[in-house]
């Protein structure tokens, strides 16, 4: 079982922030997201645009990093300007 946690302004198509999914073998973060289908499809574009920070077990990772059973993936949305979230930064 792999846990996916979405933070900042990220959420699934249904508004959820935490997901758990089974993976048959180790695979990349991108592949795990693709397996979630429409729920997380929008995240693939954000990953390509480098607007998501990826961590695995609290260590900085990338969309190509391998995930294994028991790992926790955290995806943090950012705007590339030092702010968190994908919208304007509010202080």
mmCIF file as gemmi writes it, N, C-alpha and C atoms, coordinates in Angstrom:
data_model
loop_
_atom_site.group_PDB
_atom_site.id
_atom_site.type_symbol
_atom_site.label_atom_id
_atom_site.label_alt_id
_atom_site.label_comp_id
_atom_site.label_asym_id
_atom_site.label_entity_id
_atom_site.label_seq_id
_atom_site.pdbx_PDB_ins_code
_atom_site.Cartn_x
_atom_site.Cartn_y
_atom_site.Cartn_z
_atom_site.occupancy
_atom_site.B_iso_or_equiv
_atom_site.pdbx_formal_charge
_atom_site.auth_seq_id
_atom_site.auth_asym_id
_atom_site.pdbx_PDB_model_num
ATOM 1 N N . UNK Axp A 1 ? 0.846 -1.181 0 1 0 ? 1 A 1
ATOM 2 C CA . UNK Axp A 1 ? 0 0 0 1 0 ? 1 A 1
ATOM 3 C C . UNK Axp A 1 ? 0.891 1.244 0 1 0 ? 1 A 1
ATOM 4 N N . UNK Axp A 2 ? 0.586 2.194 -0.865 1 0 ? 2 A 1
ATOM 5 C CA . UNK Axp A 2 ? 1.286 3.469 -0.948 1 0 ? 2 A 1
ATOM 6 C C . UNK Axp A 2 ? 0.29 4.557 -0.58 1 0 ? 2 A 1
ATOM 7 N N . UNK Axp A 3 ? 0.731 5.522 0.2 1 0 ? 3 A 1
ATOM 8 C CA . UNK Axp A 3 ? -0.112 6.65 0.58 1 0 ? 3 A 1
ATOM 9 C C . UNK Axp A 3 ? 0.293 7.871 -0.233 1 0 ? 3 A 1
ATOM 10 N N . UNK Axp A 4 ? -0.691 8.566 -0.784 1 0 ? 4 A 1
ATOM 11 C CA . UNK Axp A 4 ? -0.451 9.812 -1.511 1 0 ? 4 A 1
ATOM 12 C C . UNK Axp A 4 ? -1.132 10.923 -0.734 1 0 ? 4 A 1
ATOM 13 N N . UNK Axp A 5 ? -0.356 11.927 -0.326 1 0 ? 5 A 1
ATOM 14 C CA . UNK Axp A 5 ? -0.902 13.071 0.408 1 0 ? 5 A 1
ATOM 15 C C . UNK Axp A 5 ? -0.755 14.32 -0.454 1 0 ? 5 A 1
ATOM 16 N N . UNK Axp A 6 ? -1.835 15.036 -0.628 1 0 ? 6 A 1
ATOM 17 C CA . UNK Axp A 6 ? -1.835 16.26 -1.419 1 0 ? 6 A 1
ATOM 18 C C . UNK Axp A 6 ? -1.927 17.448 -0.473 1 0 ? 6 A 1
ATOM 19 N N . UNK Axp A 7 ? -1.047 18.436 -0.64 1 0 ? 7 A 1
ATOM 20 C CA . UNK Axp A 7 ? -1.047 19.594 0.245 1 0 ? 7 A 1
ATOM 21 C C . UNK Axp A 7 ? -1.112 20.878 -0.573 1 0 ? 7 A 1
ATOM 22 N N . UNK Axp A 8 ? -1.176 22.004 0.127 1 0 ? 8 A 1
ATOM 23 C CA . UNK Axp A 8 ? -1.354 23.278 -0.555 1 0 ? 8 A 1
ATOM 24 C C . UNK Axp A 8 ? -2.74 23.322 -1.156 1 0 ? 8 A 1
ATOM 25 N N . UNK Axp A 9 ? -2.834 23.741 -2.394 1 0 ? 9 A 1
ATOM 26 C CA . UNK Axp A 9 ? -4.124 23.802 -3.065 1 0 ? 9 A 1
ATOM 27 C C . UNK Axp A 9 ? -4.422 22.539 -3.864 1 0 ? 9 A 1
ATOM 28 N N . UNK Axp A 10 ? -3.592 21.528 -3.728 1 0 ? 10 A 1
ATOM 29 C CA . UNK Axp A 10 ? -3.798 20.292 -4.471 1 0 ? 10 A 1
ATOM 30 C C . UNK Axp A 10 ? -4.868 19.432 -3.818 1 0 ? 10 A 1
ATOM 31 N N . UNK Axp A 11 ? -5.681 18.803 -4.663 1 0 ? 11 A 1
ATOM 32 C CA . UNK Axp A 11 ? -6.671 17.845 -4.201 1 0 ? 11 A 1
ATOM 33 C C . UNK Axp A 11 ? -7.099 16.993 -5.387 1 0 ? 11 A 1
ATOM 34 N N . UNK Axp A 12 ? -7.794 15.89 -5.111 1 0 ? 12 A 1
ATOM 35 C CA . UNK Axp A 12 ? -8.264 15.035 -6.188 1 0 ? 12 A 1
ATOM 36 C C . UNK Axp A 12 ? -9.451 15.702 -6.874 1 0 ? 12 A 1
ATOM 37 N N . UNK Axp A 13 ? -9.902 15.087 -7.95 1 0 ? 13 A 1
ATOM 38 C CA . UNK Axp A 13 ? -11.075 15.589 -8.664 1 0 ? 13 A 1
ATOM 39 C C . UNK Axp A 13 ? -12.302 15.604 -7.747 1 0 ? 13 A 1
ATOM 40 N N . UNK Axp A 14 ? -12.315 14.738 -6.74 1 0 ? 14 A 1
ATOM 41 C CA . UNK Axp A 14 ? -13.433 14.667 -5.788 1 0 ? 14 A 1
ATOM 42 C C . UNK Axp A 14 ? -13.205 15.493 -4.533 1 0 ? 14 A 1
ATOM 43 N N . UNK Axp A 15 ? -12.104 16.249 -4.479 1 0 ? 15 A 1
ATOM 44 C CA . UNK Axp A 15 ? -11.831 17.097 -3.332 1 0 ? 15 A 1
ATOM 45 C C . UNK Axp A 15 ? -11.09 16.422 -2.188 1 0 ? 15 A 1
ATOM 46 N N . UNK Axp A 16 ? -10.588 15.215 -2.407 1 0 ? 16 A 1
ATOM 47 C CA . UNK Axp A 16 ? -9.852 14.508 -1.351 1 0 ? 16 A 1
ATOM 48 C C . UNK Axp A 16 ? -8.387 14.93 -1.344 1 0 ? 16 A 1
ATOM 49 N N . UNK Axp A 17 ? -7.745 14.761 -0.187 1 0 ? 17 A 1
ATOM 50 C CA . UNK Axp A 17 ? -6.322 15.11 -0.054 1 0 ? 17 A 1
ATOM 51 C C . UNK Axp A 17 ? -5.444 13.914 0.273 1 0 ? 17 A 1
ATOM 52 N N . UNK Axp A 18 ? -6.021 12.819 0.715 1 0 ? 18 A 1
ATOM 53 C CA . UNK Axp A 18 ? -5.245 11.622 1.053 1 0 ? 18 A 1
ATOM 54 C C . UNK Axp A 18 ? -5.807 10.424 0.31 1 0 ? 18 A 1
ATOM 55 N N . UNK Axp A 19 ? -4.913 9.671 -0.311 1 0 ? 19 A 1
ATOM 56 C CA . UNK Axp A 19 ? -5.31 8.474 -1.044 1 0 ? 19 A 1
ATOM 57 C C . UNK Axp A 19 ? -4.403 7.333 -0.635 1 0 ? 19 A 1
ATOM 58 N N . UNK Axp A 20 ? -4.912 6.135 -0.724 1 0 ? 20 A 1
ATOM 59 C CA . UNK Axp A 20 ? -4.103 4.94 -0.508 1 0 ? 20 A 1
ATOM 60 C C . UNK Axp A 20 ? -4.312 4.054 -1.724 1 0 ? 20 A 1
ATOM 61 N N . UNK Axp A 21 ? -3.226 3.478 -2.236 1 0 ? 21 A 1
ATOM 62 C CA . UNK Axp A 21 ? -3.366 2.625 -3.402 1 0 ? 21 A 1
ATOM 63 C C . UNK Axp A 21 ? -2.389 1.462 -3.334 1 0 ? 21 A 1
ATOM 64 N N . UNK Axp A 22 ? -2.792 0.373 -3.931 1 0 ? 22 A 1
ATOM 65 C CA . UNK Axp A 22 ? -1.946 -0.809 -4.033 1 0 ? 22 A 1
ATOM 66 C C . UNK Axp A 22 ? -1.096 -0.679 -5.287 1 0 ? 22 A 1
ATOM 67 N N . UNK Axp A 23 ? 0.176 -1.08 -5.182 1 0 ? 23 A 1
ATOM 68 C CA . UNK Axp A 23 ? 1.016 -1.142 -6.373 1 0 ? 23 A 1
ATOM 69 C C . UNK Axp A 23 ? 1.592 -2.556 -6.458 1 0 ? 23 A 1
ATOM 70 N N . UNK Axp A 24 ? 1.619 -3.14 -7.667 1 0 ? 24 A 1
ATOM 71 C CA . UNK Axp A 24 ? 2.078 -4.532 -7.808 1 0 ? 24 A 1
ATOM 72 C C . UNK Axp A 24 ? 3.583 -4.697 -7.639 1 0 ? 24 A 1
ATOM 73 N N . UNK Axp A 25 ? 4.345 -3.642 -7.926 1 0 ? 25 A 1
ATOM 74 C CA . UNK Axp A 25 ? 5.8 -3.68 -7.842 1 0 ? 25 A 1
ATOM 75 C C . UNK Axp A 25 ? 6.287 -2.251 -7.709 1 0 ? 25 A 1
ATOM 76 N N . UNK Axp A 26 ? 7.577 -2.046 -7.483 1 0 ? 26 A 1
ATOM 77 C CA . UNK Axp A 26 ? 8.053 -0.665 -7.391 1 0 ? 26 A 1
ATOM 78 C C . UNK Axp A 26 ? 7.844 0.018 -8.74 1 0 ? 26 A 1
ATOM 79 N N . UNK Axp A 27 ? 7.477 1.298 -8.688 1 0 ? 27 A 1
ATOM 80 C CA . UNK Axp A 27 ? 7.226 2.079 -9.89 1 0 ? 27 A 1
ATOM 81 C C . UNK Axp A 27 ? 7.492 3.536 -9.592 1 0 ? 27 A 1
ATOM 82 N N . UNK Axp A 28 ? 7.556 4.359 -10.633 1 0 ? 28 A 1
ATOM 83 C CA . UNK Axp A 28 ? 7.857 5.774 -10.446 1 0 ? 28 A 1
ATOM 84 C C . UNK Axp A 28 ? 6.652 6.512 -9.876 1 0 ? 28 A 1
ATOM 85 N N . UNK Axp A 29 ? 6.912 7.66 -9.289 1 0 ? 29 A 1
ATOM 86 C CA . UNK Axp A 29 ? 5.831 8.505 -8.768 1 0 ? 29 A 1
ATOM 87 C C . UNK Axp A 29 ? 4.85 8.802 -9.897 1 0 ? 29 A 1
ATOM 88 N N . UNK Axp A 30 ? 5.357 9.137 -11.071 1 0 ? 30 A 1
ATOM 89 C CA . UNK Axp A 30 ? 4.494 9.443 -12.217 1 0 ? 30 A 1
ATOM 90 C C . UNK Axp A 30 ? 3.571 8.264 -12.527 1 0 ? 30 A 1
ATOM 91 N N . UNK Axp A 31 ? 4.122 7.036 -12.516 1 0 ? 31 A 1
ATOM 92 C CA . UNK Axp A 31 ? 3.314 5.852 -12.805 1 0 ? 31 A 1
ATOM 93 C C . UNK Axp A 31 ? 2.231 5.635 -11.747 1 0 ? 31 A 1
ATOM 94 N N . UNK Axp A 32 ? 2.573 5.888 -10.492 1 0 ? 32 A 1
ATOM 95 C CA . UNK Axp A 32 ? 1.576 5.744 -9.421 1 0 ? 32 A 1
ATOM 96 C C . UNK Axp A 32 ? 0.434 6.735 -9.65 1 0 ? 32 A 1
ATOM 97 N N . UNK Axp A 33 ? 0.777 7.962 -10.019 1 0 ? 33 A 1
ATOM 98 C CA . UNK Axp A 33 ? -0.247 8.982 -10.274 1 0 ? 33 A 1
ATOM 99 C C . UNK Axp A 33 ? -1.09 8.587 -11.482 1 0 ? 33 A 1
ATOM 100 N N . UNK Axp A 34 ? -0.449 8.102 -12.535 1 0 ? 34 A 1
ATOM 101 C CA . UNK Axp A 34 ? -1.187 7.681 -13.731 1 0 ? 34 A 1
ATOM 102 C C . UNK Axp A 34 ? -2.168 6.565 -13.412 1 0 ? 34 A 1
ATOM 103 N N . UNK Axp A 35 ? -1.801 5.66 -12.516 1 0 ? 35 A 1
ATOM 104 C CA . UNK Axp A 35 ? -2.681 4.544 -12.134 1 0 ? 35 A 1
ATOM 105 C C . UNK Axp A 35 ? -3.965 5.021 -11.445 1 0 ? 35 A 1
ATOM 106 N N . UNK Axp A 36 ? -3.931 6.242 -10.912 1 0 ? 36 A 1
ATOM 107 C CA . UNK Axp A 36 ? -5.117 6.766 -10.226 1 0 ? 36 A 1
ATOM 108 C C . UNK Axp A 36 ? -6.151 7.304 -11.212 1 0 ? 36 A 1
ATOM 109 N N . UNK Axp A 37 ? -5.788 7.385 -12.483 1 0 ? 37 A 1
ATOM 110 C CA . UNK Axp A 37 ? -6.733 7.787 -13.519 1 0 ? 37 A 1
ATOM 111 C C . UNK Axp A 37 ? -7.193 9.223 -13.386 1 0 ? 37 A 1
ATOM 112 N N . UNK Axp A 38 ? -8.479 9.431 -13.631 1 0 ? 38 A 1
ATOM 113 C CA . UNK Axp A 38 ? -9.038 10.786 -13.685 1 0 ? 38 A 1
ATOM 114 C C . UNK Axp A 38 ? -8.901 11.524 -12.352 1 0 ? 38 A 1
ATOM 115 N N . UNK Axp A 39 ? -8.824 10.789 -11.25 1 0 ? 39 A 1
ATOM 116 C CA . UNK Axp A 39 ? -8.704 11.404 -9.922 1 0 ? 39 A 1
ATOM 117 C C . UNK Axp A 39 ? -7.52 12.371 -9.838 1 0 ? 39 A 1
ATOM 118 N N . UNK Axp A 40 ? -6.397 11.979 -10.451 1 0 ? 40 A 1
ATOM 119 C CA . UNK Axp A 40 ? -5.173 12.778 -10.335 1 0 ? 40 A 1
ATOM 120 C C . UNK Axp A 40 ? -4.61 13.21 -11.689 1 0 ? 40 A 1
ATOM 121 N N . UNK Axp A 41 ? -5.388 13.075 -12.742 1 0 ? 41 A 1
ATOM 122 C CA . UNK Axp A 41 ? -4.884 13.395 -14.089 1 0 ? 41 A 1
ATOM 123 C C . UNK Axp A 41 ? -4.311 14.806 -14.176 1 0 ? 41 A 1
ATOM 124 N N . UNK Axp A 42 ? -4.949 15.768 -13.506 1 0 ? 42 A 1
ATOM 125 C CA . UNK Axp A 42 ? -4.49 17.161 -13.553 1 0 ? 42 A 1
ATOM 126 C C . UNK Axp A 42 ? -3.085 17.327 -12.97 1 0 ? 42 A 1
ATOM 127 N N . UNK Axp A 43 ? -2.678 16.427 -12.082 1 0 ? 43 A 1
ATOM 128 C CA . UNK Axp A 43 ? -1.347 16.53 -11.479 1 0 ? 43 A 1
ATOM 129 C C . UNK Axp A 43 ? -0.234 16.223 -12.474 1 0 ? 43 A 1
ATOM 130 N N . UNK Axp A 44 ? -0.524 15.431 -13.488 1 0 ? 44 A 1
ATOM 131 C CA . UNK Axp A 44 ? 0.51 15.097 -14.468 1 0 ? 44 A 1
ATOM 132 C C . UNK Axp A 44 ? 0.991 16.357 -15.191 1 0 ? 44 A 1
ATOM 133 N N . UNK Axp A 45 ? 0.073 17.231 -15.558 1 0 ? 45 A 1
ATOM 134 C CA . UNK Axp A 45 ? 0.456 18.487 -16.214 1 0 ? 45 A 1
ATOM 135 C C . UNK Axp A 45 ? 1.257 19.369 -15.255 1 0 ? 45 A 1
ATOM 136 N N . UNK Axp A 46 ? 0.834 19.442 -14 1 0 ? 46 A 1
ATOM 137 C CA . UNK Axp A 46 ? 1.557 20.251 -13.016 1 0 ? 46 A 1
ATOM 138 C C . UNK Axp A 46 ? 2.97 19.714 -12.796 1 0 ? 46 A 1
ATOM 139 N N . UNK Axp A 47 ? 3.129 18.394 -12.813 1 0 ? 47 A 1
ATOM 140 C CA . UNK Axp A 47 ? 4.464 17.796 -12.696 1 0 ? 47 A 1
ATOM 141 C C . UNK Axp A 47 ? 5.334 18.206 -13.881 1 0 ? 47 A 1
ATOM 142 N N . UNK Axp A 48 ? 4.765 18.148 -15.087 1 0 ? 48 A 1
ATOM 143 C CA . UNK Axp A 48 ? 5.524 18.546 -16.28 1 0 ? 48 A 1
ATOM 144 C C . UNK Axp A 48 ? 5.953 20.005 -16.213 1 0 ? 48 A 1
ATOM 145 N N . UNK Axp A 49 ? 5.099 20.845 -15.631 1 0 ? 49 A 1
ATOM 146 C CA . UNK Axp A 49 ? 5.39 22.273 -15.519 1 0 ? 49 A 1
ATOM 147 C C . UNK Axp A 49 ? 6.261 22.591 -14.306 1 0 ? 49 A 1
ATOM 148 N N . UNK Axp A 50 ? 6.67 21.563 -13.568 1 0 ? 50 A 1
ATOM 149 C CA . UNK Axp A 50 ? 7.513 21.731 -12.369 1 0 ? 50 A 1
ATOM 150 C C . UNK Axp A 50 ? 6.829 22.586 -11.31 1 0 ? 50 A 1
ATOM 151 N N . UNK Axp A 51 ? 5.517 22.409 -11.149 1 0 ? 51 A 1
ATOM 152 C CA . UNK Axp A 51 ? 4.756 23.168 -10.159 1 0 ? 51 A 1
ATOM 153 C C . UNK Axp A 51 ? 4.366 22.326 -8.953 1 0 ? 51 A 1
ATOM 154 N N . UNK Axp A 52 ? 5.006 21.167 -8.831 1 0 ? 52 A 1
ATOM 155 C CA . UNK Axp A 52 ? 4.717 20.275 -7.704 1 0 ? 52 A 1
ATOM 156 C C . UNK Axp A 52 ? 6.034 19.78 -7.128 1 0 ? 52 A 1
ATOM 157 N N . UNK Axp A 53 ? 6.2 19.954 -5.815 1 0 ? 53 A 1
ATOM 158 C CA . UNK Axp A 53 ? 7.336 19.382 -5.105 1 0 ? 53 A 1
ATOM 159 C C . UNK Axp A 53 ? 6.936 17.975 -4.675 1 0 ? 53 A 1
ATOM 160 N N . UNK Axp A 54 ? 7.803 17.019 -4.933 1 0 ? 54 A 1
ATOM 161 C CA . UNK Axp A 54 ? 7.532 15.619 -4.609 1 0 ? 54 A 1
ATOM 162 C C . UNK Axp A 54 ? 8.454 15.18 -3.485 1 0 ? 54 A 1
ATOM 163 N N . UNK Axp A 55 ? 7.886 14.557 -2.458 1 0 ? 55 A 1
ATOM 164 C CA . UNK Axp A 55 ? 8.712 13.906 -1.444 1 0 ? 55 A 1
ATOM 165 C C . UNK Axp A 55 ? 8.231 12.473 -1.276 1 0 ? 55 A 1
ATOM 166 N N . UNK Axp A 56 ? 9.175 11.603 -0.947 1 0 ? 56 A 1
ATOM 167 C CA . UNK Axp A 56 ? 8.861 10.213 -0.615 1 0 ? 56 A 1
ATOM 168 C C . UNK Axp A 56 ? 9.443 9.985 0.767 1 0 ? 56 A 1
ATOM 169 N N . UNK Axp A 57 ? 8.591 9.616 1.702 1 0 ? 57 A 1
ATOM 170 C CA . UNK Axp A 57 ? 9.014 9.385 3.086 1 0 ? 57 A 1
ATOM 171 C C . UNK Axp A 57 ? 9.8 10.581 3.626 1 0 ? 57 A 1
ATOM 172 N N . UNK Axp A 58 ? 9.298 11.778 3.367 1 0 ? 58 A 1
ATOM 173 C CA . UNK Axp A 58 ? 9.85 13.046 3.851 1 0 ? 58 A 1
ATOM 174 C C . UNK Axp A 58 ? 11.199 13.41 3.253 1 0 ? 58 A 1
ATOM 175 N N . UNK Axp A 59 ? 11.566 12.782 2.142 1 0 ? 59 A 1
ATOM 176 C CA . UNK Axp A 59 ? 12.805 13.118 1.433 1 0 ? 59 A 1
ATOM 177 C C . UNK Axp A 59 ? 12.451 13.641 0.056 1 0 ? 59 A 1
ATOM 178 N N . UNK Axp A 60 ? 13.111 14.709 -0.357 1 0 ? 60 A 1
ATOM 179 C CA . UNK Axp A 60 ? 12.835 15.297 -1.659 1 0 ? 60 A 1
ATOM 180 C C . UNK Axp A 60 ? 13.082 14.263 -2.745 1 0 ? 60 A 1
ATOM 181 N N . UNK Axp A 61 ? 12.152 14.19 -3.686 1 0 ? 61 A 1
ATOM 182 C CA . UNK Axp A 61 ? 12.218 13.213 -4.764 1 0 ? 61 A 1
ATOM 183 C C . UNK Axp A 61 ? 11.782 13.897 -6.063 1 0 ? 61 A 1
ATOM 184 N N . UNK Axp A 62 ? 11.6 13.101 -7.095 1 0 ? 62 A 1
ATOM 185 C CA . UNK Axp A 62 ? 11.11 13.632 -8.363 1 0 ? 62 A 1
ATOM 186 C C . UNK Axp A 62 ? 10.028 12.706 -8.889 1 0 ? 62 A 1
ATOM 187 N N . UNK Axp A 63 ? 9.423 13.101 -10.003 1 0 ? 63 A 1
ATOM 188 C CA . UNK Axp A 63 ? 8.373 12.274 -10.588 1 0 ? 63 A 1
ATOM 189 C C . UNK Axp A 63 ? 8.925 10.945 -11.091 1 0 ? 63 A 1
ATOM 190 N N . UNK Axp A 64 ? 10.239 10.859 -11.289 1 0 ? 64 A 1
ATOM 191 C CA . UNK Axp A 64 ? 10.878 9.63 -11.767 1 0 ? 64 A 1
ATOM 192 C C . UNK Axp A 64 ? 11.395 8.747 -10.629 1 0 ? 64 A 1
ATOM 193 N N . UNK Axp A 65 ? 11.336 9.228 -9.394 1 0 ? 65 A 1
ATOM 194 C CA . UNK Axp A 65 ? 11.807 8.444 -8.247 1 0 ? 65 A 1
ATOM 195 C C . UNK Axp A 65 ? 10.927 7.212 -8.06 1 0 ? 65 A 1
ATOM 196 N N . UNK Axp A 66 ? 11.56 6.12 -7.645 1 0 ? 66 A 1
ATOM 197 C CA . UNK Axp A 66 ? 10.823 4.867 -7.458 1 0 ? 66 A 1
ATOM 198 C C . UNK Axp A 66 ? 10.152 4.816 -6.089 1 0 ? 66 A 1
ATOM 199 N N . UNK Axp A 67 ? 8.933 4.299 -6.11 1 0 ? 67 A 1
ATOM 200 C CA . UNK Axp A 67 ? 8.11 4.142 -4.91 1 0 ? 67 A 1
ATOM 201 C C . UNK Axp A 67 ? 7.945 2.65 -4.671 1 0 ? 67 A 1
ATOM 202 N N . UNK Axp A 68 ? 8.005 2.257 -3.397 1 0 ? 68 A 1
ATOM 203 C CA . UNK Axp A 68 ? 7.814 0.862 -3.047 1 0 ? 68 A 1
ATOM 204 C C . UNK Axp A 68 ? 6.662 0.74 -2.058 1 0 ? 68 A 1
ATOM 205 N N . UNK Axp A 69 ? 6.198 -0.475 -1.898 1 0 ? 69 A 1
ATOM 206 C CA . UNK Axp A 69 ? 5.117 -0.741 -0.958 1 0 ? 69 A 1
ATOM 207 C C . UNK Axp A 69 ? 5.473 -0.169 0.41 1 0 ? 69 A 1
ATOM 208 N N . UNK Axp A 70 ? 4.543 0.547 1.031 1 0 ? 70 A 1
ATOM 209 C CA . UNK Axp A 70 ? 4.756 1.131 2.351 1 0 ? 70 A 1
ATOM 210 C C . UNK Axp A 70 ? 5.223 2.575 2.321 1 0 ? 70 A 1
ATOM 211 N N . UNK Axp A 71 ? 5.588 3.089 1.137 1 0 ? 71 A 1
ATOM 212 C CA . UNK Axp A 71 ? 6.069 4.47 1.034 1 0 ? 71 A 1
ATOM 213 C C . UNK Axp A 71 ? 4.925 5.474 1.129 1 0 ? 71 A 1
ATOM 214 N N . UNK Axp A 72 ? 5.286 6.691 1.525 1 0 ? 72 A 1
ATOM 215 C CA . UNK Axp A 72 ? 4.338 7.807 1.579 1 0 ? 72 A 1
ATOM 216 C C . UNK Axp A 72 ? 4.831 8.889 0.625 1 0 ? 72 A 1
ATOM 217 N N . UNK Axp A 73 ? 3.983 9.229 -0.342 1 0 ? 73 A 1
ATOM 218 C CA . UNK Axp A 73 ? 4.294 10.288 -1.31 1 0 ? 73 A 1
ATOM 219 C C . UNK Axp A 73 ? 3.551 11.539 -0.872 1 0 ? 73 A 1
ATOM 220 N N . UNK Axp A 74 ? 4.256 12.65 -0.797 1 0 ? 74 A 1
ATOM 221 C CA . UNK Axp A 74 ? 3.603 13.934 -0.52 1 0 ? 74 A 1
ATOM 222 C C . UNK Axp A 74 ? 3.845 14.824 -1.728 1 0 ? 74 A 1
ATOM 223 N N . UNK Axp A 75 ? 2.758 15.404 -2.232 1 0 ? 75 A 1
ATOM 224 C CA . UNK Axp A 75 ? 2.83 16.32 -3.363 1 0 ? 75 A 1
ATOM 225 C C . UNK Axp A 75 ? 2.421 17.697 -2.864 1 0 ? 75 A 1
ATOM 226 N N . UNK Axp A 76 ? 3.311 18.668 -3.041 1 0 ? 76 A 1
ATOM 227 C CA . UNK Axp A 76 ? 3.086 20.021 -2.552 1 0 ? 76 A 1
ATOM 228 C C . UNK Axp A 76 ? 3.033 20.954 -3.754 1 0 ? 76 A 1
ATOM 229 N N . UNK Axp A 77 ? 1.92 21.632 -3.941 1 0 ? 77 A 1
ATOM 230 C CA . UNK Axp A 77 ? 1.799 22.583 -5.034 1 0 ? 77 A 1
ATOM 231 C C . UNK Axp A 77 ? 2.568 23.851 -4.709 1 0 ? 77 A 1
ATOM 232 N N . UNK Axp A 78 ? 3.262 24.398 -5.717 1 0 ? 78 A 1
ATOM 233 C CA . UNK Axp A 78 ? 3.955 25.676 -5.533 1 0 ? 78 A 1
ATOM 234 C C . UNK Axp A 78 ? 3.878 26.452 -6.84 1 0 ? 78 A 1
ATOM 235 N N . UNK Axp A 79 ? 4.094 27.749 -6.753 1 0 ? 79 A 1
ATOM 236 C CA . UNK Axp A 79 ? 3.946 28.602 -7.935 1 0 ? 79 A 1
ATOM 237 C C . UNK Axp A 79 ? 5.27 28.927 -8.607 1 0 ? 79 A 1
ATOM 238 N N . UNK Axp A 80 ? 6.382 28.377 -8.126 1 0 ? 80 A 1
ATOM 239 C CA . UNK Axp A 80 ? 7.678 28.639 -8.72 1 0 ? 80 A 1
ATOM 240 C C . UNK Axp A 80 ? 8.282 29.971 -8.293 1 0 ? 80 A 1
ATOM 241 N N . UNK Axp A 81 ? 7.575 30.73 -7.488 1 0 ? 81 A 1
ATOM 242 C CA . UNK Axp A 81 ? 8.044 32.039 -7.053 1 0 ? 81 A 1
ATOM 243 C C . UNK Axp A 81 ? 8.292 32.053 -5.556 1 0 ? 81 A 1
ATOM 244 N N . UNK Axp A 82 ? 8.378 30.892 -4.943 1 0 ? 82 A 1
ATOM 245 C CA . UNK Axp A 82 ? 8.631 30.814 -3.509 1 0 ? 82 A 1
ATOM 246 C C . UNK Axp A 82 ? 7.369 30.721 -2.677 1 0 ? 82 A 1
ATOM 247 N N . UNK Axp A 83 ? 6.211 30.887 -3.286 1 0 ? 83 A 1
ATOM 248 C CA . UNK Axp A 83 ? 4.95 30.786 -2.55 1 0 ? 83 A 1
ATOM 249 C C . UNK Axp A 83 ? 4.447 29.359 -2.562 1 0 ? 83 A 1
ATOM 250 N N . UNK Axp A 84 ? 3.556 29.039 -1.658 1 0 ? 84 A 1
ATOM 251 C CA . UNK Axp A 84 ? 2.963 27.708 -1.672 1 0 ? 84 A 1
ATOM 252 C C . UNK Axp A 84 ? 1.614 27.803 -2.359 1 0 ? 84 A 1
ATOM 253 N N . UNK Axp A 85 ? 1.164 26.712 -2.879 1 0 ? 85 A 1
ATOM 254 C CA . UNK Axp A 85 ? -0.105 26.706 -3.593 1 0 ? 85 A 1
ATOM 255 C C . UNK Axp A 85 ? 0.109 27.119 -5.037 1 0 ? 85 A 1
ATOM 256 N N . UNK Axp A 86 ? -0.942 27.078 -5.811 1 0 ? 86 A 1
ATOM 257 C CA . UNK Axp A 86 ? -0.846 27.374 -7.228 1 0 ? 86 A 1
ATOM 258 C C . UNK Axp A 86 ? -1.493 28.697 -7.573 1 0 ? 86 A 1
ATOM 259 N N . UNK Axp A 87 ? -2.048 29.346 -6.605 1 0 ? 87 A 1
ATOM 260 C CA . UNK Axp A 87 ? -2.664 30.653 -6.832 1 0 ? 87 A 1
ATOM 261 C C . UNK Axp A 87 ? -1.794 31.733 -6.217 1 0 ? 87 A 1
ATOM 262 N N . UNK Axp A 88 ? -2.326 32.947 -6.139 1 0 ? 88 A 1
ATOM 263 C CA . UNK Axp A 88 ? -1.552 34.044 -5.538 1 0 ? 88 A 1
ATOM 264 C C . UNK Axp A 88 ? -1.212 33.749 -4.084 1 0 ? 88 A 1
ATOM 265 N N . UNK Axp A 89 ? -0.041 34.172 -3.678 1 0 ? 89 A 1
ATOM 266 C CA . UNK Axp A 89 ? 0.364 33.997 -2.279 1 0 ? 89 A 1
ATOM 267 C C . UNK Axp A 89 ? -0.338 35.028 -1.426 1 0 ? 89 A 1
ATOM 268 N N . UNK Axp A 90 ? -0.89 34.57 -0.3 1 0 ? 90 A 1
ATOM 269 C CA . UNK Axp A 90 ? -1.564 35.464 0.628 1 0 ? 90 A 1
ATOM 270 C C . UNK Axp A 90 ? -0.766 35.501 1.917 1 0 ? 90 A 1
ATOM 271 N N . UNK Axp A 91 ? -0.498 36.688 2.403 1 0 ? 91 A 1
ATOM 272 C CA . UNK Axp A 91 ? 0.287 36.82 3.623 1 0 ? 91 A 1
ATOM 273 C C . UNK Axp A 91 ? -0.623 37.181 4.772 1 0 ? 91 A 1
